[in-house]
Amino acid sequence: MPRTPNAPGGTSPLEPPAAPRARRGVVALTAALLGAGLAVTACGTLGAAAVSNSQRISSTDLSNEVGNLNAAYQADKKQIQLQFPASQMPQQVLSWLVKFQVGDQLAAQEGITVTPADVANELNAIRKQIKQSGESATLTQVAVANGLPPDQLNALGRYEVIQGKALDRLDGGKLPSSTSAQQALESKFDHSQCLAAKSLNIQINPQYGTLNYSDLSVVLAPTTLSNPQSSAPTPAASKPVTTPPC
C-alpha cells in the first residue's frame, strides 16, 4: 500500500507551507498545513460555515466539498490513509477553503496575478516532488489523505503560486542563505499574510470551531463544557492564537 505523507504534525508535499519554505513553484516537504470580531455569535454566521467582508462559505458549499472528499476517499480507501480522524473532514476542508481566501487577499493587496499556466506548472511541480520523495501515491491520493477535496487542486496550485510570488518580491527572487536572513524573510511573509487575513475579518461558525491564526486552521473553540460532542473539531495541540498577531 502506498504510504501517503503525513498530515498536520508530519511531513507532506501537499500541506500549505510556512514561508520561506515554499519556493518558486515547489511545495516544500515541511509540516505547516482570522480579524477583529473572531469571537462570533451564531447569528453572525447563520447558514454559513464562514463569512468575511466580501465572501461567504455556505454550510451547503462546505457540505458538498466534504462529500467530494469523502467520496474520493471511499473510492480509493485501500490506497489512502487519512492523516486526520474521518469525523474531522469538515474542519479539514474548511481550513483549506479559508486559507485559499487568505491567499487571494494576499494577491490582491500585493498586486499579484496568477495565470492558468502558473497553476498548471505548480501542480506539475508538486507531482514531481511527490515522486522524488519516494511516494507511489498520486497527487489526488495525497490531497485526499490531507483533507483536500480533489476538485480543489487548482485552488491549491493558485495558492502556492501566490505564496511563491509574494516571497520573490520580498527576497528579490533569491532565497537567503543564512538562517537569520531566512527567519527574517519568514517573519516578513508571515506579517504580510497576517495582514491579509486580518483585513478579511473572517468569522467561523461556532459549529465548526474557531480560526487559529498560527496556521489558519479551524480548531475547537475554547469551551467550558466537560463533555463536548464527539463531532466537535479536535482541540488544537497548543493554545490557538484567536486574534491576529499583526
C-alpha positions in Angstrom: 0.0 0.0 0.0 1.4 3.4 -0.9 2.0 5.4 2.2 0.6 8.9 1.9 2.6 11.7 3.5 1.7 12.8 7.0 -1.0 15.5 7.7 -0.5 18.4 10.1 2.2 17.5 12.5 4.1 15.3 10.0 5.7 15.9 6.6 3.8 16.3 3.4 4.4 17.8 0.0 0.8 19.0 0.0 0.3 20.9 3.2 0.3 24.7 2.9 3.8 25.6 3.9 5.1 28.4 6.1 7.3 30.9 4.3 10.0 30.9 3.1 9.9 27.1 2.6 7.6 27.3 -0.5 9.9 28.4 -3.2 9.2 29.2 -6.9 6.6 26.5 -7.8 7.5 23.8 -5.4 5.7 22.9 -2.2 8.3 22.1 0.4 8.3 18.9 2.5 7.6 20.6 5.7 4.8 20.5 8.3 2.8 23.6 8.4 -0.8 22.9 7.0 -8.8 35.3 11.0 -9.5 39.6 12.1 -11.3 41.5 14.8 -14.6 40.0 15.8 -13.4 36.4 15.7 -15.4 35.6 18.8 -18.7 35.4 16.9 -22.2 34.6 17.7 -24.3 32.0 15.9 -26.4 34.7 14.2 -23.3 36.2 12.6 -22.8 33.1 10.5 -26.3 31.8 10.3 -26.5 29.4 7.3 -22.8 29.8 6.7 -19.7 27.9 7.7 -17.6 31.1 7.4 -18.1 34.7 6.4 -15.7 37.5 5.6 -16.0 41.1 4.4 -16.9 40.1 0.9 -17.1 36.3 0.7 -19.2 33.6 2.2 -18.6 29.9 2.6 -22.1 28.5 3.0 -22.8 25.4 5.0 -24.2 23.8 1.9 -21.0 24.5 -0.1 -18.9 23.1 2.7 -21.1 20.0 3.0 -20.7 19.5 -0.8 -16.9 19.7 -0.6 -16.8 17.3 2.4 -19.0 15.0 0.3 -16.5 15.3 -2.6 -13.6 14.5 -0.2 -15.4 11.5 1.4 -16.4 10.1 -2.0 -12.8 10.2 -3.2 -11.7 8.5 0.0 -14.3 5.8 -0.1 -13.5 5.1 -3.8 -9.8 4.6 -3.0 -9.6 3.9 0.7 -7.3 0.9 0.3 -4.7 3.2 -1.1 -5.3 6.2 1.1 -4.5 6.6 4.8 -6.2 9.7 6.2 -3.9 11.8 8.3 -6.8 13.0 10.5 -9.9 11.4 12.0 -12.6 10.9 9.4 -15.0 12.8 11.7 -12.8 15.9 11.2 -13.4 16.2 7.4 -15.5 19.4 7.8 -12.8 21.2 9.8 -10.0 20.0 7.4 -11.9 21.2 4.3 -12.9 24.5 5.9 -9.3 25.1 6.9 -8.3 24.8 3.2 -11.1 27.0 2.0 -10.2 29.7 4.4 -6.5 29.5 3.5 -7.4 29.9 -0.1 -9.4 33.1 0.7 -6.4 34.5 2.6 -4.1 33.7 -0.3 -6.4 35.5 -2.7 -6.5 38.5 -0.4 -2.7 38.5 -0.2 -2.6 38.5 -4.0 -5.0 41.5 -4.1 -3.0 43.5 -1.6 0.3 42.8 -3.3 -0.9 43.1 -6.8 -0.1 39.5 -7.7 -1.6 37.9 -10.8 -1.8 34.2 -11.4 -2.3 32.6 -14.9 -3.7 29.1 -15.7 -0.2 28.2 -16.9 1.2 29.2 -13.5 -1.2 26.9 -11.8 -0.5 24.0 -14.2 3.2 24.4 -13.7 2.8 24.5 -9.9 0.7 21.3 -9.8 3.2 19.5 -12.1 6.0 20.6 -9.7 4.0 19.1 -6.7 3.6 15.9 -8.6 7.3 15.8 -9.3 8.1 16.4 -5.7 5.8 13.6 -4.6 7.6 11.3 -6.9 11.0 12.5 -5.8 10.0 11.9 -2.2 9.7 8.2 -3.0 5.9 8.1 -2.7 3.9 6.0 -5.2 0.7 7.8 -4.4 -0.9 10.2 -6.9 -1.5 13.9 -6.3 -5.2 13.2 -5.8 -4.4 10.5 -3.2 -2.1 12.8 -1.3 -4.7 15.5 -1.5 -7.5 13.3 0.0 -5.1 12.0 2.7 -4.5 15.6 3.8 -8.2 16.7 3.7 -8.2 18.5 0.4 -11.1 17.6 -2.0 -9.8 16.7 -5.4 -11.8 19.4 -7.1 -9.8 22.0 -5.1 -6.4 21.1 -6.6 -6.4 24.1 -8.9 -7.1 26.3 -5.9 -4.1 24.7 -4.2 -1.9 25.4 -7.2 -3.1 29.0 -7.2 -2.4 29.4 -3.5 1.1 28.1 -3.9 1.8 30.4 -6.8 0.7 33.4 -4.8 3.0 32.4 -1.9 5.9 31.9 -4.3 5.4 35.3 -6.0 4.9 37.1 -2.7 8.2 35.6 -1.4 10.0 36.6 -4.6 9.0 40.2 -4.0 10.3 40.1 -0.5 13.7 38.4 -1.3 14.3 39.6 -4.8 13.9 36.1 -6.2 16.8 34.6 -4.3 16.3 32.7 -1.1 18.7 34.0 1.6 21.5 31.5 2.5 21.9 32.3 6.2 19.5 31.1 8.9 18.9 34.5 10.3 18.1 36.0 6.9 15.7 33.2 6.2 14.0 33.8 9.6 13.7 37.5 8.8 12.2 36.7 5.4 9.7 34.3 7.1 8.7 37.0 9.6 8.1 39.5 6.7 6.0 37.0 4.8 4.0 35.9 7.9 3.3 39.6 8.6 2.0 40.2 5.1 -0.2 37.1 5.3 -1.4 38.1 8.7 -2.5 41.5 7.4 -4.3 39.8 4.5 -6.2 37.5 7.0 -6.9 40.4 9.4 -8.4 42.5 6.6 -10.8 39.8 5.7 -12.4 39.8 9.2 -13.2 36.1 8.8 -15.8 34.7 11.2 -16.2 31.0 11.7 -19.5 29.4 12.6 -19.0 28.1 16.2 -20.5 24.8 15.0 -17.1 24.1 13.3 -14.8 25.8 15.8 -12.7 28.9 15.5 -9.7 30.1 13.5 -6.2 29.6 14.8 -4.0 32.4 13.4 -0.8 30.4 14.0 -1.6 28.2 11.0 -5.0 29.4 9.8 -6.7 26.1 10.7 -10.1 25.5 12.1 -9.8 24.3 15.7 -12.0 23.6 18.7 -13.2 26.9 20.2 -12.4 27.3 23.9 -15.3 25.8 25.9 -16.2 25.2 29.5 -18.2 22.1 28.6 -16.9 19.0 30.3 -18.2 16.6 27.6 -18.1 18.2 24.2 -19.9 16.4 21.4 -17.8 13.8 19.6 -18.5 15.6 16.3 -16.7 18.7 17.5 -13.4 19.6 16.0 -10.3 18.2 17.6 -8.7 20.6 20.1 -5.6 22.3 19.0 -2.3 20.7 20.2 -1.4 24.1 21.7 -3.4 27.1 22.7 -4.8 28.6 19.5 -4.0 32.2 18.5 -7.5 33.6 18.1 -6.6 37.2 17.4 -4.3 38.4 14.6 -0.7 39.0 15.8 -0.2 41.9 13.4 
